[in-house]
Amino acid sequence: MKISISDTKKQNGALAAEAGVKAIRAAIAEKGHARIILATGASQFEMLEALVQTPDIDWAKCDIFHLDEYVGVGEDHGASFVRYLRERFIAKVPAVATFHAIDGQAADMDRQIEALNAAISEAPIDVAFVGIGENGHLAFNDPPADFETEVPYMIVTLDEACRQQQAGEGWFENLAAVPEQAISMSVRQILKSKVIICTVPDERKSDAVKGAVEGPVSNLCPASIMQTHDQTYVFLDAAAASKLSESAA
Ligand SMILES: N[C@@H]1[C@@H](O)[C@H](O)[C@@H](COP(=O)(O)O)O[C@@H]1O
């Protein structure tokens, strides 16, 4: 893992976007297109703002894969991650080649997952933008996460800490309103990305960041698995990095 620590969230997001853009441009230069995974959540706000403002990215040569979504949540809901990606990314860049959105209300969920699995398995992913949850989750793989399954997308059960974070961030009225299941990209699929750009601002993430960066690789802190990936870049603001040892900070 390569760690970057910025004074502010804004600067952190800008640096994360810049690193991601480098990987996107390299993929387009090398093979004519880029395959990109996008995460959602509060942690991605500043990175996405910087990403969509970056000039001269040939978005028509980019395939976008959606990292995770709540089961039962449709685009009319304020917490919908598809809605988030449409508003904060798709609407702000020229047309992309493909956008593989996850529909939380798909009538045939198994069929949707099969289609997503087929699409993402067609070719390697060049860059995955991810965050880390307060409970250390990677996408919606809560602890203890499945580090083994090779299935690209699957239905997962959310733990209470994760559901509390979502309610706490204001995406839902209260804990009871947060779905108990989600469709998530698997840990192994995320690790298949050539480059991983992990953007994590905020003090409330500082324990999870310490576990992910300095703790043992353990499915009790799912994000720690990124220590085993050779091109993971972790972008922290000072608050998120505040519990790291002196040497890291
Ligand atoms: N499912 C989302 C992920 O896409 C995100 O990367 C991560 C960090 O969360 P947040 O950005 O809301 O802090 O977990 C969320 O629950």
PDBQT file of the ligand as one rigid body, heavy atoms in Angstrom, charges set to zero:
ROOT
HETATM    1  N1  LIG A 301     -21.235   0.802   0.006  1.00  0.00    +0.000 N 
HETATM    2  C1  LIG A 301     -20.439   1.975   0.114  1.00  0.00    +0.000 C 
HETATM    3  C2  LIG A 301     -19.143   1.803  -0.599  1.00  0.00    +0.000 C 
HETATM    4  O1  LIG A 301     -19.355   1.990  -1.971  1.00  0.00    +0.000 OA
HETATM    5  C3  LIG A 301     -18.135   2.769  -0.019  1.00  0.00    +0.000 C 
HETATM    6  O2  LIG A 301     -16.934   2.680  -0.689  1.00  0.00    +0.000 OA
HETATM    7  C4  LIG A 301     -17.869   2.456   1.437  1.00  0.00    +0.000 C 
HETATM    8  C5  LIG A 301     -17.452   3.636   2.272  1.00  0.00    +0.000 C 
HETATM    9  O3  LIG A 301     -18.592   4.278   2.798  1.00  0.00    +0.000 OA
HETATM   10  P1  LIG A 301     -18.786   5.851   2.893  1.00  0.00    +0.000 P 
HETATM   11  O4  LIG A 301     -18.179   6.419   1.697  1.00  0.00    +0.000 OA
HETATM   12  O5  LIG A 301     -20.265   6.109   2.963  1.00  0.00    +0.000 OA
HETATM   13  O6  LIG A 301     -18.113   6.257   4.118  1.00  0.00    +0.000 OA
HETATM   14  O7  LIG A 301     -18.950   1.829   1.999  1.00  0.00    +0.000 OA
HETATM   15  C6  LIG A 301     -20.218   2.280   1.580  1.00  0.00    +0.000 C 
HETATM   16  O8  LIG A 301     -21.099   1.650   2.399  1.00  0.00    +0.000 OA
ENDROOT
TORSDOF 0
